[in-house]
Structures are given as C-alpha cells and as structure tokens.
Amino acid sequence: MPTDPVPGLLAHATEALEAEFLSLPPVEATPQDVEAMSRVLAETAHRLGDNYPYFHPLYAGQMLRPPHPLARAAYALAMTINPNNHARDGGRASSEMEIEAVAQIAQMFGWTEHLGHLTSGGTMANLEALWVAGQMAPGRVIVGSGQAHYTHSRISGVLKLAYRPIAADRHGRLDLAALEDELRKGDVGTVVVTLGTTGIGAVDPLDEVLALRARYGFRVHVDAAYGGYFRLIADALDEPARRAYRATEQADSIVVDPHKHGLQPYGCGCVLFRDPGVGRLYKHDSPYTYFTSKELDLGPTEPKSLAGGPVHLGEISLECSRPGAAAVALWATQRLLPLEPGGSFAQGLLRCRAAALELDRRLRADGRFEPLAAGAPDLDIVVWKIAAATAEESSARAQEIFVTVATADLHLALVQLPQSWFGPADAAVYDAEKYVTCLRSVLMKPEHVEWLDRIWDRLSSSCAQ
Ligand SMILES: *Cc1c(COP(=O)(O)O)cnc(C)c1O
C-alpha cells in the first residue's frame, strides 16, 4: 500500500479542532485499555484482509473507487464531534456544509435553484425522487429501461406505484421507439432516465426524452448515481452522451452518488429537485422535531432561510438521523477539488475514460474478444464477451477467465447481457430471455490509464491458458 497521509493530516487537524473548544472546563480522561483495543484492532485488520484489493489499480472489477485521503481525514475528524444532519441542533456546522456542498452539485447540473440533500446512498435518493414523483402524478406509471438500476422496480413496489420496464437498444440505452409506444398508452407519469447505467455505463438519450416530454407530458427523473459527475466532461464524450448531459438542467429530479465517482466513503448519495416547491410534500408534525422553520423555504442555492431562520434538513428528507460526517467529507473534498470543467477532478474523469477507450480499442483488435457491437463505451465501463461457437461456451469461458485473472491479481467483474447486443445488427431480434455472461471492467480510477499495459498483459495471458 502507498504511504497513507491520513494519520498525519488527522493529528494536525484534531489539534486544531480541540482548540475550538478550549473555553470548556477540562474533562478527566476516562481510563482506556489501549492495549486491548490495539489487539482487537490488529485482529480487525486481519479480518479486513479477506477483501479484494479495492484500492489497487489492478482491481478493475465492480464500481469501487477508494475515497480521497482528504475525505477519509475529514470524515474521521468529524467523528470527534459525530454530528447528526437530521436537524441543526444535532449538526449545526455540518448542516451548513451539506447545504453548500449540495448546492455545488446542483450547479454542476446547471441549477441555480433547487431543493436537495444527502442520503445514505443512491437507493434512498431514488426512493425519495420516486416518492415525490408518485405524489406529483398519483396513479400513474413509472417507466425506465431494462438496464435501469434494479432497485427502481423494487422501490416502486415499496411506494405502491406501478413500474414498467421498457427495452434498451444495442448501446444499452433506453429505446425511444419503445418509450413512445408506452407513452401512447397515456398512463405514464414518470420516466427514469439513466445517465450511466450500472451494468455498462450507457447514457440514455435525455435530450430526446425531454423532447417527448414536451409532447406527452410526464416527469423526468434522472438517475445519475454512477455517471453524474461526467457532466463535467460532457464536451469530451461522444455526441449522443454529450447532448444527454447538456440537458440535465431540464430534468425534474436528479440523483448522484458522491460515494461512487465523487471520492467519498460509503453512505453518501444525493437527491436534487429542480422545483424547491416540492418541499411542501414533506410536511410532518413530529413531536420529536427539535424545531421547525415557520415556512419551508429552503429556496435557491444561497439558502435564504439561513438568514431568515435555521434550515432543518430533516424536514426535507425521508431519513431521520444522517451522518454529518458524510457532509463534512464531501464539503472538504469539493473545496480541494471543485466541481469545475477543466479542473483537476474533471481531469481525473478524463483519464478514467481514456483508460476505458484504450481497453476497448485493444479488445476490438483482438479476435479472442467481442466488445459491444454498437461501439465504444459511453463512459468508463467496458464490457466484452469471449469469442466462442455458442453463447453457453462463451459464458463458461468468461467465468473461467474471471477466476484465472484473479490468480494474477487482476480483478474483473461479470455481467449478463442480451446476446443480441453482439454480432450484426440485422440479426438482432430483441429477446430479453437470451443472455450471455460477459466480462466487465469499471475503470474508475484515474491511475488505470497508466496501468493499462499491466492490466492487458494479465488479461491476455490468462486467456491464452
Ligand atoms: C449504484 C446505483 C444505484 C444504487 O445506489 P446505491 O448507492 O448503491 O444505493 C442506483 N442507480 C444507479 C444507476 C447506480 O449505478
């Protein structure tokens, strides 16, 4: 493991934090059995060794990106206080930091006005967005592509809203003709548009869905849990994805996961609504509420209510207690690495994408592999099947290689994809039943670009066996 700057950073910052509370009378130290704690912690470290090395560039499998050292340090620093962002009584400073950090994310999507907050993750954020969608269009159906995150149908079940999946095309993007067929039925209330599908990183045509919204009238919820930050490098993407990202400001709600591409530890999702007025849907009368603002006016990015009275994030969130530390870590990270096109965070995303395009290029030039027939990846996830006489054989080979490369310390992932996405387009009859197991690599660490030769060598020699 590389030298970890966190302990040093933390020691320094802890002193600074302690200095903030010097006016309090000192508290006698509780005796602590440091030796026993140290023994247990060593045992804990040993248990943690039973993990894939997610922090290492040869881990190129699932969606896992190590948090930024500053995020870890800020999170640990906040643990000294352990604030709760449910209410300002529980987390005064961290609630303000959350409001600021979330406003910066909203700005990235082109919004100067919004309502939004952090959540425990993308699933809770999507739940909240669909809960609002259901109230705005009662009795109407939610639709999303077959490649949308599997939790959308489950969430709809929890909310007792009808959900219908619609076809994805050979790029893995929402199929517009199939969507229009659904819209003609007249009962669609919300369309879930995924910018960066979890399986293959496909970017649904948001701009074209918005054009349909103008004709048919429905809510557009953008699930950008994985791909949201690529808004910063929209200009460097291929044309359809570029147009989709440029349209984010017209969405009704957006979800993004800072704990995916945003360099945060787990427990950090974000939901945003374009119309701050949806705040009225959250009204509640909890007797436990520390205090309530007279009017729920969390308005624009510069929260008016901060001046007019305390903002109580619990009033606009389905979850009650939430880690203020998550907001502190996010705020610090965005202070160091602002969400700016051309900035150093955006440069990192460009490198991830360069790694993916290079891997895809090499796969296409090698007869042993068959990448997606439709073309290069939209973002930084690469998928490919193993060339074989039958789909069964191809699937079996992919599983073998998945195991073999791991013995050479290269960790990939597997994904089931429709067979029709490989091979010539005219032969493709959409048949959701026929799947083939493919290899999948999420190249979400900027270092992957420098490690690509080493990744490729391991993949190549594992396939030769
Ligand atoms: C990861 C993901 C989710 C779920 O988010 P969690 O943070 O894992 O709860 C939802 N949608 C998409 C597109 C995702 O990639």
The ligand as a Gaussian input file, in Angstrom:
#p B3LYP/6-31G(d) Opt

LIG

0 1
 C      -25.284000       2.363000      -7.756000
 C      -26.510000       2.779000      -8.437000
 C      -27.722000       2.899000      -7.755000
 C      -27.860000       2.493000      -6.299000
 O      -27.109000       3.310000      -5.479000
 P      -26.572000       2.836000      -4.050000
 O      -25.719000       3.973000      -3.636000
 O      -25.811000       1.560000      -4.294000
 O      -27.743000       2.614000      -3.171000
 C      -28.813000       3.387000      -8.445000
 N      -28.728000       3.706000      -9.740000
 C      -27.585000       3.589000     -10.448000
 C      -27.555000       3.990000     -11.882000
 C      -26.423000       3.118000      -9.816000
 O      -25.301000       2.987000     -10.517000

